[in-house]
Amino acid sequence: MQTIKIKDEFIKLGQVLKATGLVESGVEAKIVIQDGLVTVNGKVETQRGKKLTGGEIVCFNGEEVRIEK
């Protein structure tokens, strides 16, 4: 499991996927999120701009990322 620390109030879901290298670009992030391939805390999330504030676990393609404040 990867961990990403945020310095601001939140980070958007698409940014998490890019920052951790799970996708190559914002366009790819948009596609995989809209296709329902990404979960946040075990639930499918289809909003690329979903704000994550810390404590969430993002899953995509068998990889997990924990968001820390």
N, CA, C, O and CB atoms as a CASP TS submission, in Angstrom:
PFRMAT TS
TARGET T0000
AUTHOR 0000-0000-0000
METHOD Language model
MODEL 1
PARENT N/A
ATOM      1  N   MET     1       0.846  -1.185   0.000  1.00  0.00           N
ATOM      2  CA  MET     1       0.000   0.000   0.000  1.00  0.00           C
ATOM      3  C   MET     1       0.889   1.244   0.000  1.00  0.00           C
ATOM      4  O   MET     1       1.804   1.376   0.812  1.00  0.00           O
ATOM      5  CB  MET     1      -0.961   0.000   1.228  1.00  0.00           C
ATOM      6  N   GLN     2       0.598   2.139  -0.920  1.00  0.00           N
ATOM      7  CA  GLN     2       1.290   3.417  -0.968  1.00  0.00           C
ATOM      8  C   GLN     2       0.587   4.403  -0.033  1.00  0.00           C
ATOM      9  O   GLN     2      -0.588   4.244   0.295  1.00  0.00           O
ATOM     10  CB  GLN     2       1.339   3.967  -2.421  1.00  0.00           C
ATOM     11  N   THR     3       1.329   5.415   0.383  1.00  0.00           N
ATOM     12  CA  THR     3       0.749   6.480   1.199  1.00  0.00           C
ATOM     13  C   THR     3       1.099   7.805   0.548  1.00  0.00           C
ATOM     14  O   THR     3       2.225   8.008   0.094  1.00  0.00           O
ATOM     15  CB  THR     3       1.264   6.422   2.680  1.00  0.00           C
ATOM     16  N   ILE     4       0.122   8.707   0.504  1.00  0.00           N
ATOM     17  CA  ILE     4       0.380  10.046  -0.018  1.00  0.00           C
ATOM     18  C   ILE     4      -0.042  11.048   1.050  1.00  0.00           C
ATOM     19  O   ILE     4      -1.167  11.014   1.548  1.00  0.00           O
ATOM     20  CB  ILE     4      -0.383  10.297  -1.371  1.00  0.00           C
ATOM     21  N   LYS     5       0.895  11.950   1.392  1.00  0.00           N
ATOM     22  CA  LYS     5       0.600  12.973   2.397  1.00  0.00           C
ATOM     23  C   LYS     5       0.177  14.247   1.682  1.00  0.00           C
ATOM     24  O   LYS     5       0.802  14.677   0.713  1.00  0.00           O
ATOM     25  CB  LYS     5       1.834  13.236   3.320  1.00  0.00           C
ATOM     26  N   ILE     6      -0.897  14.838   2.184  1.00  0.00           N
ATOM     27  CA  ILE     6      -1.362  16.087   1.583  1.00  0.00           C
ATOM     28  C   ILE     6      -1.002  17.258   2.482  1.00  0.00           C
ATOM     29  O   ILE     6      -1.078  17.171   3.708  1.00  0.00           O
ATOM     30  CB  ILE     6      -2.884  16.045   1.335  1.00  0.00           C
ATOM     31  N   LYS     7      -0.608  18.356   1.845  1.00  0.00           N
ATOM     32  CA  LYS     7      -0.221  19.551   2.583  1.00  0.00           C
ATOM     33  C   LYS     7      -1.365  20.552   2.641  1.00  0.00           C
ATOM     34  O   LYS     7      -1.442  21.367   3.561  1.00  0.00           O
ATOM     35  CB  LYS     7       1.008  20.193   1.949  1.00  0.00           C
ATOM     36  N   ASP     8      -2.255  20.486   1.651  1.00  0.00           N
ATOM     37  CA  ASP     8      -3.392  21.389   1.587  1.00  0.00           C
ATOM     38  C   ASP     8      -4.587  20.767   2.305  1.00  0.00           C
ATOM     39  O   ASP     8      -4.468  19.713   2.930  1.00  0.00           O
ATOM     40  CB  ASP     8      -3.746  21.718   0.122  1.00  0.00           C
ATOM     41  N   GLU     9      -5.741  21.429   2.208  1.00  0.00           N
ATOM     42  CA  GLU     9      -6.958  20.921   2.843  1.00  0.00           C
ATOM     43  C   GLU     9      -7.407  19.599   2.238  1.00  0.00           C
ATOM     44  O   GLU     9      -7.933  18.734   2.938  1.00  0.00           O
ATOM     45  CB  GLU     9      -8.074  21.943   2.725  1.00  0.00           C
ATOM     46  N   PHE    10      -7.194  19.446   0.916  1.00  0.00           N
ATOM     47  CA  PHE    10      -7.656  18.253   0.222  1.00  0.00           C
ATOM     48  C   PHE    10      -6.824  18.007  -1.023  1.00  0.00           C
ATOM     49  O   PHE    10      -6.037  18.856  -1.442  1.00  0.00           O
ATOM     50  CB  PHE    10      -9.135  18.381  -0.144  1.00  0.00           C
ATOM     51  N   ILE    11      -7.008  16.838  -1.605  1.00  0.00           N
ATOM     52  CA  ILE    11      -6.442  16.496  -2.898  1.00  0.00           C
ATOM     53  C   ILE    11      -7.560  15.836  -3.698  1.00  0.00           C
ATOM     54  O   ILE    11      -8.374  15.098  -3.144  1.00  0.00           O
ATOM     55  CB  ILE    11      -5.178  15.551  -2.760  1.00  0.00           C
ATOM     56  N   LYS    12      -7.596  16.102  -4.987  1.00  0.00           N
ATOM     57  CA  LYS    12      -8.649  15.523  -5.814  1.00  0.00           C
ATOM     58  C   LYS    12      -8.265  14.115  -6.239  1.00  0.00           C
ATOM     59  O   LYS    12      -7.087  13.787  -6.382  1.00  0.00           O
ATOM     60  CB  LYS    12      -8.919  16.402  -7.049  1.00  0.00           C
ATOM     61  N   LEU    13      -9.280  13.297  -6.436  1.00  0.00           N
ATOM     62  CA  LEU    13      -9.071  11.887  -6.764  1.00  0.00           C
ATOM     63  C   LEU    13      -8.179  11.709  -7.985  1.00  0.00           C
ATOM     64  O   LEU    13      -7.258  10.893  -7.958  1.00  0.00           O
ATOM     65  CB  LEU    13     -10.405  11.203  -7.000  1.00  0.00           C
ATOM     66  N   GLY    14      -8.431  12.448  -9.043  1.00  0.00           N
ATOM     67  CA  GLY    14      -7.604  12.341 -10.254  1.00  0.00           C
ATOM     68  C   GLY    14      -6.146  12.654  -9.978  1.00  0.00           C
ATOM     69  O   GLY    14      -5.255  12.027 -10.550  1.00  0.00           O
ATOM     70  N   GLN    15      -5.893  13.629  -9.096  1.00  0.00           N
ATOM     71  CA  GLN    15      -4.525  13.998  -8.735  1.00  0.00           C
ATOM     72  C   GLN    15      -3.823  12.869  -7.975  1.00  0.00           C
ATOM     73  O   GLN    15      -2.621  12.658  -8.137  1.00  0.00           O
ATOM     74  CB  GLN    15      -4.528  15.275  -7.890  1.00  0.00           C
ATOM     75  N   VAL    16      -4.575  12.154  -7.154  1.00  0.00           N
ATOM     76  CA  VAL    16      -4.000  11.030  -6.409  1.00  0.00           C
ATOM     77  C   VAL    16      -3.497   9.958  -7.378  1.00  0.00           C
ATOM     78  O   VAL    16      -2.388   9.444  -7.233  1.00  0.00           O
ATOM     79  CB  VAL    16      -5.046  10.428  -5.432  1.00  0.00           C
ATOM     80  N   LEU    17      -4.326   9.635  -8.360  1.00  0.00           N
ATOM     81  CA  LEU    17      -3.943   8.597  -9.322  1.00  0.00           C
ATOM     82  C   LEU    17      -2.692   8.999 -10.096  1.00  0.00           C
ATOM     83  O   LEU    17      -1.821   8.165 -10.344  1.00  0.00           O
ATOM     84  CB  LEU    17      -5.095   8.319 -10.297  1.00  0.00           C
ATOM     85  N   LYS    18      -2.598  10.264 -10.477  1.00  0.00           N
ATOM     86  CA  LYS    18      -1.423  10.748 -11.208  1.00  0.00           C
ATOM     87  C   LYS    18      -0.194  10.798 -10.307  1.00  0.00           C
ATOM     88  O   LYS    18       0.884  10.353 -10.700  1.00  0.00           O
ATOM     89  CB  LYS    18      -1.695  12.136 -11.798  1.00  0.00           C
ATOM     90  N   ALA    19      -0.352  11.339  -9.099  1.00  0.00           N
ATOM     91  CA  ALA    19       0.779  11.521  -8.189  1.00  0.00           C
ATOM     92  C   ALA    19       1.414  10.203  -7.776  1.00  0.00           C
ATOM     93  O   ALA    19       2.617  10.148  -7.520  1.00  0.00           O
ATOM     94  CB  ALA    19       0.336  12.271  -6.959  1.00  0.00           C
ATOM     95  N   THR    20       0.629   9.156  -7.711  1.00  0.00           N
ATOM     96  CA  THR    20       1.151   7.854  -7.289  1.00  0.00           C
ATOM     97  C   THR    20       1.593   6.991  -8.463  1.00  0.00           C
ATOM     98  O   THR    20       2.091   5.882  -8.270  1.00  0.00           O
ATOM     99  CB  THR    20       0.107   7.115  -6.487  1.00  0.00           C
ATOM    100  N   GLY    21       1.412   7.500  -9.677  1.00  0.00           N
ATOM    101  CA  GLY    21       1.863   6.766 -10.858  1.00  0.00           C
ATOM    102  C   GLY    21       0.926   5.652 -11.295  1.00  0.00           C
ATOM    103  O   GLY    21       1.301   4.811 -12.112  1.00  0.00           O
ATOM    104  N   LEU    22      -0.286   5.640 -10.760  1.00  0.00           N
ATOM    105  CA  LEU    22      -1.235   4.592 -11.148  1.00  0.00           C
ATOM    106  C   LEU    22      -1.800   4.837 -12.546  1.00  0.00           C
ATOM    107  O   LEU    22      -2.262   3.908 -13.207  1.00  0.00           O
ATOM    108  CB  LEU    22      -2.377   4.508 -10.133  1.00  0.00           C
ATOM    109  N   VAL    23      -1.760   6.091 -12.988  1.00  0.00           N
ATOM    110  CA  VAL    23      -2.141   6.440 -14.358  1.00  0.00           C
ATOM    111  C   VAL    23      -1.075   7.393 -14.905  1.00  0.00           C
ATOM    112  O   VAL    23      -0.333   8.018 -14.147  1.00  0.00           O
ATOM    113  CB  VAL    23      -3.583   7.095 -14.412  1.00  0.00           C
ATOM    114  N   GLU    24      -1.015   7.489 -16.228  1.00  0.00           N
ATOM    115  CA  GLU    24      -0.007   8.326 -16.883  1.00  0.00           C
ATOM    116  C   GLU    24      -0.417   9.793 -16.976  1.00  0.00           C
ATOM    117  O   GLU    24       0.434  10.682 -16.943  1.00  0.00           O
ATOM    118  CB  GLU    24       0.274   7.797 -18.266  1.00  0.00           C
ATOM    119  N   SER    25      -1.731  10.047 -17.095  1.00  0.00           N
ATOM    120  CA  SER    25      -2.166  11.419 -17.360  1.00  0.00           C
ATOM    121  C   SER    25      -3.535  11.679 -16.739  1.00  0.00           C
ATOM    122  O   SER    25      -4.214  10.771 -16.260  1.00  0.00           O
ATOM    123  CB  SER    25      -2.209  11.689 -18.875  1.00  0.00           C
ATOM    124  N   GLY    26      -3.911  12.957 -16.768  1.00  0.00           N
ATOM    125  CA  GLY    26      -5.230  13.336 -16.285  1.00  0.00           C
ATOM    126  C   GLY    26      -6.338  12.750 -17.134  1.00  0.00           C
ATOM    127  O   GLY    26      -7.410  12.414 -16.631  1.00  0.00           O
ATOM    128  N   VAL    27      -6.073  12.628 -18.426  1.00  0.00           N
ATOM    129  CA  VAL    27      -7.066  12.036 -19.329  1.00  0.00           C
ATOM    130  C   VAL    27      -7.301  10.575 -18.962  1.00  0.00           C
ATOM    131  O   VAL    27      -8.443  10.118 -18.917  1.00  0.00           O
ATOM    132  CB  VAL    27      -6.608  12.154 -20.804  1.00  0.00           C
ATOM    133  N   GLU    28      -6.226   9.851 -18.702  1.00  0.00           N
ATOM    134  CA  GLU    28      -6.365   8.444 -18.306  1.00  0.00           C
ATOM    135  C   GLU    28      -7.096   8.336 -16.968  1.00  0.00           C
ATOM    136  O   GLU    28      -7.931   7.451 -16.782  1.00  0.00           O
ATOM    137  CB  GLU    28      -4.977   7.763 -18.214  1.00  0.00           C
ATOM    138  N   ALA    29      -6.779   9.238 -16.039  1.00  0.00           N
ATOM    139  CA  ALA    29      -7.462   9.238 -14.741  1.00  0.00           C
ATOM    140  C   ALA    29      -8.955   9.444 -14.941  1.00  0.00           C
ATOM    141  O   ALA    29      -9.769   8.737 -14.347  1.00  0.00           O
ATOM    142  CB  ALA    29      -6.888  10.337 -13.813  1.00  0.00           C
ATOM    143  N   LYS    30      -9.314  10.405 -15.773  1.00  0.00           N
ATOM    144  CA  LYS    30     -10.722  10.686 -16.055  1.00  0.00           C
ATOM    145  C   LYS    30     -11.433   9.443 -16.587  1.00  0.00           C
ATOM    146  O   LYS    30     -12.544   9.129 -16.162  1.00  0.00           O
ATOM    147  CB  LYS    30     -10.847  11.837 -17.063  1.00  0.00           C
ATOM    148  N   ILE    31     -10.797   8.748 -17.507  1.00  0.00           N
ATOM    149  CA  ILE    31     -11.410   7.570 -18.128  1.00  0.00           C
ATOM    150  C   ILE    31     -11.624   6.449 -17.113  1.00  0.00           C
ATOM    151  O   ILE    31     -12.720   5.893 -17.034  1.00  0.00           O
ATOM    152  CB  ILE    31     -10.540   7.067 -19.284  1.00  0.00           C
ATOM    153  N   VAL    32     -10.593   6.109 -16.336  1.00  0.00           N
ATOM    154  CA  VAL    32     -10.729   4.986 -15.403  1.00  0.00           C
ATOM    155  C   VAL    32     -11.717   5.304 -14.283  1.00  0.00           C
ATOM    156  O   VAL    32     -12.409   4.415 -13.787  1.00  0.00           O
ATOM    157  CB  VAL    32      -9.368   4.624 -14.807  1.00  0.00           C
ATOM    158  N   ILE    33     -11.778   6.588 -13.884  1.00  0.00           N
ATOM    159  CA  ILE    33     -12.741   6.978 -12.845  1.00  0.00           C
ATOM    160  C   ILE    33     -14.158   6.910 -13.398  1.00  0.00           C
ATOM    161  O   ILE    33     -15.046   6.351 -12.754  1.00  0.00           O
ATOM    162  CB  ILE    33     -12.437   8.405 -12.315  1.00  0.00           C
ATOM    163  N   GLN    34     -14.381   7.473 -14.586  1.00  0.00           N
ATOM    164  CA  GLN    34     -15.719   7.461 -15.182  1.00  0.00           C
ATOM    165  C   GLN    34     -16.185   6.036 -15.493  1.00  0.00           C
ATOM    166  O   GLN    34     -17.384   5.755 -15.463  1.00  0.00           O
ATOM    167  CB  GLN    34     -15.733   8.304 -16.460  1.00  0.00           C
ATOM    168  N   ASP    35     -15.251   5.146 -15.790  1.00  0.00           N
ATOM    169  CA  ASP    35     -15.604   3.759 -16.086  1.00  0.00           C
ATOM    170  C   ASP    35     -15.891   2.940 -14.830  1.00  0.00           C
ATOM    171  O   ASP    35     -16.204   1.753 -14.922  1.00  0.00           O
ATOM    172  CB  ASP    35     -14.493   3.105 -16.871  1.00  0.00           C
ATOM    173  N   GLY    36     -15.785   3.570 -13.648  1.00  0.00           N
ATOM    174  CA  GLY    36     -16.104   2.882 -12.398  1.00  0.00           C
ATOM    175  C   GLY    36     -15.037   1.918 -11.930  1.00  0.00           C
ATOM    176  O   GLY    36     -15.339   0.960 -11.218  1.00  0.00           O
ATOM    177  N   LEU    37     -13.784   2.155 -12.320  1.00  0.00           N
ATOM    178  CA  LEU    37     -12.690   1.251 -11.965  1.00  0.00           C
ATOM    179  C   LEU    37     -11.950   1.655 -10.696  1.00  0.00           C
ATOM    180  O   LEU    37     -11.024   0.967 -10.267  1.00  0.00           O
ATOM    181  CB  LEU    37     -11.717   1.176 -13.097  1.00  0.00           C
ATOM    182  N   VAL    38     -12.358   2.774 -10.093  1.00  0.00           N
ATOM    183  CA  VAL    38     -11.677   3.290  -8.905  1.00  0.00           C
ATOM    184  C   VAL    38     -12.648   3.284  -7.726  1.00  0.00           C
ATOM    185  O   VAL    38     -13.810   3.667  -7.860  1.00  0.00           O
ATOM    186  CB  VAL    38     -11.123   4.727  -9.157  1.00  0.00           C
ATOM    187  N   THR    39     -12.149   2.843  -6.571  1.00  0.00           N
ATOM    188  CA  THR    39     -12.978   2.893  -5.365  1.00  0.00           C
ATOM    189  C   THR    39     -12.312   3.788  -4.323  1.00  0.00           C
ATOM    190  O   THR    39     -11.088   3.900  -4.258  1.00  0.00           O
ATOM    191  CB  THR    39     -13.211   1.466  -4.791  1.00  0.00           C
ATOM    192  N   VAL    40     -13.156   4.419  -3.514  1.00  0.00           N
ATOM    193  CA  VAL    40     -12.703   5.199  -2.358  1.00  0.00           C
ATOM    194  C   VAL    40     -13.404   4.608  -1.153  1.00  0.00           C
ATOM    195  O   VAL    40     -14.633   4.618  -1.076  1.00  0.00           O
ATOM    196  CB  VAL    40     -13.011   6.753  -2.516  1.00  0.00           C
ATOM    197  N   ASN    41     -12.632   4.097  -0.217  1.00  0.00           N
ATOM    198  CA  ASN    41     -13.172   3.442   0.985  1.00  0.00           C
ATOM    199  C   ASN    41     -14.138   2.320   0.612  1.00  0.00           C
ATOM    200  O   ASN    41     -15.163   2.132   1.268  1.00  0.00           O
ATOM    201  CB  ASN    41     -13.883   4.469   1.885  1.00  0.00           C
ATOM    202  N   GLY    42     -13.809   1.583  -0.436  1.00  0.00           N
ATOM    203  CA  GLY    42     -14.586   0.412  -0.816  1.00  0.00           C
ATOM    204  C   GLY    42     -15.802   0.682  -1.688  1.00  0.00           C
ATOM    205  O   GLY    42     -16.505  -0.254  -2.067  1.00  0.00           O
ATOM    206  N   LYS    43     -16.063   1.948  -2.015  1.00  0.00           N
ATOM    207  CA  LYS    43     -17.218   2.288  -2.850  1.00  0.00           C
ATOM    208  C   LYS    43     -16.746   2.879  -4.166  1.00  0.00           C
ATOM    209  O   LYS    43     -15.815   3.684  -4.191  1.00  0.00           O
ATOM    210  CB  LYS    43     -18.156   3.275  -2.121  1.00  0.00           C
ATOM    211  N   VAL    44     -17.385   2.484  -5.259  1.00  0.00           N
ATOM    212  CA  VAL    44     -17.024   3.011  -6.575  1.00  0.00           C
ATOM    213  C   VAL    44     -17.249   4.522  -6.586  1.00  0.00           C
ATOM    214  O   VAL    44     -18.299   5.014  -6.173  1.00  0.00           O
ATOM    215  CB  VAL    44     -17.852   2.319  -7.701  1.00  0.00           C
ATOM    216  N   GLU    45     -16.242   5.243  -7.068  1.00  0.00           N
ATOM    217  CA  GLU    45     -16.321   6.704  -7.161  1.00  0.00           C
ATOM    218  C   GLU    45     -16.156   7.117  -8.612  1.00  0.00           C
ATOM    219  O   GLU    45     -15.178   6.740  -9.258  1.00  0.00           O
ATOM    220  CB  GLU    45     -15.242   7.388  -6.268  1.00  0.00           C
ATOM    221  N   THR    46     -17.105   7.891  -9.132  1.00  0.00           N
ATOM    222  CA  THR    46     -17.057   8.293 -10.540  1.00  0.00           C
ATOM    223  C   THR    46     -16.812   9.790 -10.723  1.00  0.00           C
ATOM    224  O   THR    46     -16.905  10.296 -11.842  1.00  0.00           O
ATOM    225  CB  THR    46     -18.347   7.908 -11.225  1.00  0.00           C
ATOM    226  N   GLN    47     -16.505  10.497  -9.649  1.00  0.00           N
ATOM    227  CA  GLN    47     -16.203  11.930  -9.739  1.00  0.00           C
ATOM    228  C   GLN    47     -14.698  12.147  -9.667  1.00  0.00           C
ATOM    229  O   GLN    47     -14.071  11.911  -8.634  1.00  0.00           O
ATOM    230  CB  GLN    47     -16.917  12.720  -8.611  1.00  0.00           C
ATOM    231  N   ARG    48     -14.134  12.597 -10.777  1.00  0.00           N
ATOM    232  CA  ARG    48     -12.689  12.824 -10.827  1.00  0.00           C
ATOM    233  C   ARG    48     -12.284  13.909  -9.834  1.00  0.00           C
ATOM    234  O   ARG    48     -11.188  13.860  -9.275  1.00  0.00           O
ATOM    235  CB  ARG    48     -12.250  13.213 -12.252  1.00  0.00           C
ATOM    236  N   GLY    49     -13.159  14.887  -9.612  1.00  0.00           N
ATOM    237  CA  GLY    49     -12.862  15.995  -8.717  1.00  0.00           C
ATOM    238  C   GLY    49     -13.207  15.737  -7.268  1.00  0.00           C
ATOM    239  O   GLY    49     -13.174  16.662  -6.457  1.00  0.00           O
ATOM    240  N   LYS    50     -13.539  14.497  -6.917  1.00  0.00           N
ATOM    241  CA  LYS    50     -13.865  14.142  -5.527  1.00  0.00           C
ATOM    242  C   LYS    50     -12.735  14.593  -4.614  1.00  0.00           C
ATOM    243  O   LYS    50     -11.576  14.237  -4.831  1.00  0.00           O
ATOM    244  CB  LYS    50     -14.107  12.608  -5.379  1.00  0.00           C
ATOM    245  N   LYS    51     -13.073  15.380  -3.589  1.00  0.00           N
ATOM    246  CA  LYS    51     -12.071  15.918  -2.671  1.00  0.00           C
ATOM    247  C   LYS    51     -11.794  14.917  -1.557  1.00  0.00           C
ATOM    248  O   LYS    51     -12.708  14.471  -0.863  1.00  0.00           O
ATOM    249  CB  LYS    51     -12.538  17.267  -2.080  1.00  0.00           C
ATOM    250  N   LEU    52     -10.520  14.569  -1.396  1.00  0.00           N
ATOM    251  CA  LEU    52     -10.092  13.643  -0.354  1.00  0.00           C
ATOM    252  C   LEU    52      -9.324  14.441   0.691  1.00  0.00           C
ATOM    253  O   LEU    52      -8.393  15.174   0.357  1.00  0.00           O
ATOM    254  CB  LEU    52      -9.216  12.479  -0.942  1.00  0.00           C
ATOM    255  N   THR    53      -9.711  14.301   1.951  1.00  0.00           N
ATOM    256  CA  THR    53      -9.152  15.152   3.008  1.00  0.00           C
ATOM    257  C   THR    53      -8.219  14.427   3.972  1.00  0.00           C
ATOM    258  O   THR    53      -7.611  15.060   4.835  1.00  0.00           O
ATOM    259  CB  THR    53     -10.263  15.768   3.786  1.00  0.00           C
ATOM    260  N   GLY    54      -8.101  13.139   3.840  1.00  0.00           N
ATOM    261  CA  GLY    54      -7.231  12.364   4.724  1.00  0.00           C
ATOM    262  C   GLY    54      -8.003  11.226   5.358  1.00  0.00           C
ATOM    263  O   GLY    54      -9.150  11.393   5.772  1.00  0.00           O
ATOM    264  N   GLY    55      -7.367  10.068   5.431  1.00  0.00           N
ATOM    265  CA  GLY    55      -7.998   8.890   6.013  1.00  0.00           C
ATOM    266  C   GLY    55      -8.629   7.968   4.989  1.00  0.00           C
ATOM    267  O   GLY    55      -8.971   6.830   5.312  1.00  0.00           O
ATOM    268  N   GLU    56      -8.792   8.439   3.756  1.00  0.00           N
ATOM    269  CA  GLU    56      -9.411   7.601   2.723  1.00  0.00           C
ATOM    270  C   GLU    56      -8.409   6.597   2.152  1.00  0.00           C
ATOM    271  O   GLU    56      -7.195   6.796   2.200  1.00  0.00           O
ATOM    272  CB  GLU    56      -9.978   8.477   1.594  1.00  0.00           C
ATOM    273  N   ILE    57      -8.959   5.526   1.618  1.00  0.00           N
ATOM    274  CA  ILE    57      -8.152   4.537   0.899  1.00  0.00           C
ATOM    275  C   ILE    57      -8.703   4.444  -0.518  1.00  0.00           C
ATOM    276  O   ILE    57      -9.871   4.121  -0.731  1.00  0.00           O
ATOM    277  CB  ILE    57      -8.173   3.128   1.618  1.00  0.00           C
ATOM    278  N   VAL    58      -7.837   4.735  -1.476  1.00  0.00           N
ATOM    279  CA  VAL    58      -8.189   4.706  -2.897  1.00  0.00           C
ATOM    280  C   VAL    58      -7.636   3.414  -3.487  1.00  0.00           C
ATOM    281  O   VAL    58      -6.472   3.077  -3.272  1.00  0.00           O
ATOM    282  CB  VAL    58      -7.629   5.966  -3.658  1.00  0.00           C
ATOM    283  N   CYS    59      -8.474   2.692  -4.232  1.00  0.00           N
ATOM    284  CA  CYS    59      -8.035   1.448  -4.866  1.00  0.00           C
ATOM    285  C   CYS    59      -8.237   1.531  -6.374  1.00  0.00           C
ATOM    286  O   CYS    59      -9.279   1.982  -6.849  1.00  0.00           O
ATOM    287  CB  CYS    59      -8.799   0.237  -4.286  1.00  0.00           C
ATOM    288  N   PHE    60      -7.236   1.092  -7.112  1.00  0.00           N
ATOM    289  CA  PHE    60      -7.325   1.016  -8.569  1.00  0.00           C
ATOM    290  C   PHE    60      -6.365  -0.062  -9.050  1.00  0.00           C
ATOM    291  O   PHE    60      -5.199  -0.086  -8.657  1.00  0.00           O
ATOM    292  CB  PHE    60      -7.001   2.396  -9.234  1.00  0.00           C
ATOM    293  N   ASN    61      -6.860  -0.949  -9.899  1.00  0.00           N
ATOM    294  CA  ASN    61      -6.020  -1.948 -10.557  1.00  0.00           C
ATOM    295  C   ASN    61      -5.235  -2.789  -9.544  1.00  0.00           C
ATOM    296  O   ASN    61      -4.078  -3.132  -9.785  1.00  0.00           O
ATOM    297  CB  ASN    61      -5.055  -1.263 -11.524  1.00  0.00           C
ATOM    298  N   GLY    62      -5.857  -3.115  -8.428  1.00  0.00           N
ATOM    299  CA  GLY    62      -5.201  -3.943  -7.420  1.00  0.00           C
ATOM    300  C   GLY    62      -4.244  -3.201  -6.505  1.00  0.00           C
ATOM    301  O   GLY    62      -3.641  -3.809  -5.620  1.00  0.00           O
ATOM    302  N   GLU    63      -4.097  -1.914  -6.700  1.00  0.00           N
ATOM    303  CA  GLU    63      -3.199  -1.102  -5.881  1.00  0.00           C
ATOM    304  C   GLU    63      -4.016  -0.261  -4.908  1.00  0.00           C
ATOM    305  O   GLU    63      -5.101   0.210  -5.250  1.00  0.00           O
ATOM    306  CB  GLU    63      -2.306  -0.197  -6.769  1.00  0.00           C
ATOM    307  N   GLU    64      -3.498  -0.072  -3.697  1.00  0.00           N
ATOM    308  CA  GLU    64      -4.176   0.751  -2.698  1.00  0.00           C
ATOM    309  C   GLU    64      -3.303   1.935  -2.318  1.00  0.00           C
ATOM    310  O   GLU    64      -2.083   1.814  -2.208  1.00  0.00           O
ATOM    311  CB  GLU    64      -4.526  -0.080  -1.449  1.00  0.00           C
ATOM    312  N   VAL    65      -3.948   3.088  -2.118  1.00  0.00           N
ATOM    313  CA  VAL    65      -3.260   4.299  -1.703  1.00  0.00           C
ATOM    314  C   VAL    65      -4.000   4.879  -0.511  1.00  0.00           C
ATOM    315  O   VAL    65      -5.210   5.103  -0.568  1.00  0.00           O
ATOM    316  CB  VAL    65      -3.170   5.329  -2.866  1.00  0.00           C
ATOM    317  N   ARG    66      -3.272   5.119   0.563  1.00  0.00           N
ATOM    318  CA  ARG    66      -3.857   5.739   1.756  1.00  0.00           C
ATOM    319  C   ARG    66      -3.535   7.236   1.716  1.00  0.00           C
ATOM    320  O   ARG    66      -2.399   7.640   1.471  1.00  0.00           O
ATOM    321  CB  ARG    66      -3.308   5.072   3.081  1.00  0.00           C
ATOM    322  N   ILE    67      -4.571   8.045   1.965  1.00  0.00           N
ATOM    323  CA  ILE    67      -4.401   9.492   1.992  1.00  0.00           C
ATOM    324  C   ILE    67      -4.188   9.915   3.441  1.00  0.00           C
ATOM    325  O   ILE    67      -4.998   9.602   4.314  1.00  0.00           O
ATOM    326  CB  ILE    67      -5.635  10.225   1.362  1.00  0.00           C
ATOM    327  N   GLU    68      -3.087  10.632   3.689  1.00  0.00           N
ATOM    328  CA  GLU    68      -2.778  11.116   5.045  1.00  0.00           C
ATOM    329  C   GLU    68      -2.695  12.619   5.051  1.00  0.00           C
ATOM    330  O   GLU    68      -2.203  13.231   4.103  1.00  0.00           O
ATOM    331  CB  GLU    68      -1.463  10.513   5.564  1.00  0.00           C
ATOM    332  N   LYS    69      -3.176  13.211   6.119  1.00  0.00           N
ATOM    333  CA  LYS    69      -3.130  14.671   6.290  1.00  0.00           C
ATOM    334  C   LYS    69      -1.768  15.050   6.815  1.00  0.00           C
ATOM    335  O   LYS    69      -1.499  16.231   7.036  1.00  0.00           O
ATOM    336  CB  LYS    69      -4.249  15.175   7.251  1.00  0.00           C
TER
END
